[in-house]
């Protein structure tokens, strides 16, 4: 008798606690589908993408000429900045401004004779 009562209570508990059948999802993503690179880009990546769309390369390297193997270069960094960041530019690999990250590469220049 006790076994029958225990079995009934277990069956009743199982049927009341059973989750309703899962509703099949028609779509697993938002209405727009997978976002494009332009839609999900933020911060610096978005600025770079917008500049590339406008036709200007944000990594456009500045090539100052020099008759020696090094030259001192000044970078203003921002349009409305009043301070100039001065640094030495050496021949060879491209170098970056220590403040804003603009790329510079020294180009050898020969004086006309």
Buried (B, 14 or more C-beta within 10 A) or exposed (E): EEEEEEEEEEEEEEEEEEEEEEEEEEEEEEEEEEEEEEEEBEEEEEEBBEBEEEEEEBEEEBEBEBEEEEBEBEBBBEEEEEEEBEBEBEEEEEBEBEBEEBBBBBEEEEEEE
